[in-house]
C-alpha cells in the first residue's frame, strides 16, 4: 500500500498532511533526526541519528513507487523521482522531471554565490495562502 513519508525536520505542514492523509485513509511516516524528534497522533515516527542527510538517506531507502514524499529538499526530491515516488514541497509544488533539473541548478548556483561571500535572500514568511496551495495540491494527488 502506498504511503506518505514526511521529511519532518522543520516541515511546517506535518499536521495538515496528517489530517488529509486520515481523510483519504493513507498511512503517514514521519522521519526526523534526534534534534527534531516529534510524535503526532495519526502518524508513525521514525527517529534517526543526527547527521548530514541522515533523514534523507533513510527516507529514500523506504520510498516505493507511488509513495508521496513531503520535502523541501531538491536533492531528496530528485532521488524520490528516480524511485517513481511523488515528491511535493510544503508550498504545494509537485516536483517532476520537467522542473527538477532547473531547481537543482538554481540550488547549485546559490551555493556557489554563498561560497564566494555573496548573500542570498532567505525564504518569505509563511502565509496562510501557502498552506492553502499545499492542501489543494496534496488533495489532488490523494484523489487520483
N, C-alpha and C positions, 0 to 999 in steps of 0.2 A: 504494500500500500504506500502511495506517495505521502510525503510529509512536508512540513515547513521547518526549515532549520534557520535559526537566527544567530548571526554573528553579534552576540549580545553585548559585547564590550562597548559601552557608550551609545547603544542604539536607542533612539528616542521613541520608537514605535512598538516596543515589546508588548505592552498591554493592548494596544489597538490590534496588533497582529493576532494575539491570543483570542481576543473577542471575535474577530472574523473567522478564525480557524474553528472555534467552537460552533459558530453559526453554520458553517459548511461541513462540520464533522471531519476536520483534518487534524492529525496529531502534530504537536509542536515540540521541537527540541531546541532549548536554549544552550548555546555553547559559550562559555566565558572563562576567563582565567581567574586565578586566585585573588587578584587585586580588584576584580569587578564581580565577585560572586553574587548571584541573585537567584531567588526562587520565586516562582509565580504559580498560583493555582491554575490548573488547566494546561500546564506545560511540564515536560521533563527537563531537568537541568543536568548538564554535563560540565563539570569544572575541570579545567586542565591546568598544568603548571604554567607559571608566568614565563614568558619568553617571547622574543621577536617572532611573530607569525605563528605562534603555537596554536592558537584558536583556529587560524586559517587552515593549517595542515590537518588538524583533526576533523574540521568541518568538511573539507573537500574529500577526505577519505571516506566519509559517511554518505556523501551525495549519491543518489541513484537517479537514473533518467526519470524526468517528470517531477522531481522534488523542487520545491520553491525555496530559494535562499534569500533572506533579507540581509543585505550588506551594503556598506558604502565604499567598500574596498574594491577598486577596479581590478587589481590583480587577482583577488579571490573570485570576482565575477567572471573573469576570463577562464579560470580553471573550472568553475561550475558549468560554463557554457560548453567546455570541452567534454564534460561528463554528461551532457544533454540535460542539465538542470535548468531551472528558470530563475535567474537572479534578478532581484528588484532592489532599488535603493529606498531609503527612508522618505524620499520625496515622490515616490511612485514611478520613477523612471525604470523601465524594464530594459535591462542590458541585453543586447543581441549582437549578432555577427556584423550588423550594419553600423553600430556605434562604438563597440568596444575598442577597436584599434585607435580611433581618434581620442577616446578618453585616456587610454594608456599613453599615447603620445603626449597629450597635454600634461599628464602627471609627470612624465619624464622631463619635459621642458621646465616645468615648475621646480622640480628638484634641482636641475642644473642652475636655474636662476638663484635659488636659495644657497646652493653650494658656492656660488661666486659672490655671495654677500648681498644679493638682491632681496627685496622683501615682496611678499605676495599678500594680497588682501585675504583675510580669513572669511569663513562662511558667514552668510547673513543670519541674523537671529531667526530662529524657527517661528513660523507663523501658523495659525490655525489652517490656513489655506494649504500649507504643506501636508498636514495630516489628512485633509480632505482629498488631496490628489493621491496620496498613498492609499487611502481607503478605497477610492474609486478604482485605481489600478489593480490592487490586490483582489478586490471583489470580482473584477472582470476575469482575472486569471483563475480564481477559485470556481467561477461559474462554468468554465469550459471543461 
